[in-house]
């Protein structure tokens, strides 16, 4: 007969709420859950393990005296998330933990390779001039306007932007699920991205469930955090003004990085019908129409009421556009973990410095054939 374990009812209730649901949600999968909470019955260890998996709770937490207080391990600069979440979700926490593990591995890899600290990490200050700093970052990345104009769409510009940051030394990871678990979809209402500052292994994570329009701005915003030397999780939007000084600075720098104010003033034609001019400028600068709307507002081309009305209409239009398919699995996987990270991990594994088991764990899959194909796609095998 299977042995049973006593779990305090408040831990069971906490685990359900932590996962974002009430007890009733889990009773169909665990018919005895009510009896466990009422202390009429005890779960078996196997049942408890299943319950922990279903609620995405570390099983050890369920044996504590009191529910733990889980804090985000990096500064939290989010504003809008509290409308939807009263605590960080397991999905957000696990995504940060996964990225921290990858960052730690990559830092050790770079140290073994004898790499020197990246001079741009923490090179900016919040008191720095926005226009001058944005110009310097564009030059350092090679993300100049003329090069962008040669790309056919702003979605191509986003891919190019990610590639340039990756080549510069920033691990850019874009994912819409936790690790490789397609059943654990991230929620863009909770967070849009985060940055993990490190002199050898700076990392930016972008929530892949967000619109492509938002992802471009999120990348620019999180890179501002890297240059500032301030880690943090963000839900910043080009349309809103954050309360925190750091977030205000990063938002302003991101907008200037994507659409320089002087270049916009030279290009903007107020006599043209507005919706046509917005579309033209979006093509010209290879950014989303939301960014263009914000910059027109910044130069006084719209009053506040006009801006908010147009912003909401344009956001609604963009959200209604059908999302594309996932594309090539291996290229998508490289984007999830960063091409730079994937290449380093494959090299280290082939050289025998990293065990295949550990490499597969960091990448989030189990098949060696998948690992080899990934190596081909990132140009190592």
Buried (B, 14 or more C-beta within 10 A) or exposed (E): EEEBEEBBEEBBBBBBBBBBEEBEBBBEEBEBBBEBBEEEEBBBEEBBEBBBEBBBBEBEBBEEEEBBEEEBBBBBBBBBBEEEBEBBBBBBBBBBEBBBEBBBBBBBBBEEEEBEEBEBBBBBEEEBEBBEBBBBBBEBBEBEBEBBEEBEEBBEBBBBBBBBBBEBBBBBBBBBBBBBEEEBEBBBBBBBBBBBBBBBBBBBBBBBBBBBBBBBBBBBBBBBBBBBBBBBBBBBBBBBEBEBEBBBBBBBBBBBBBBBBEBBEEBBEEEEEBEEBBEBBBBBBBBBBBBBBBBBBBEEBBEEEBBBEBBEEBBEEBEEEEEEEEEEEBBBBBBBBBBBBBBBBBBBBBEEEBEEEEBBEBBBBEEEEBBEBBBEBBEBE
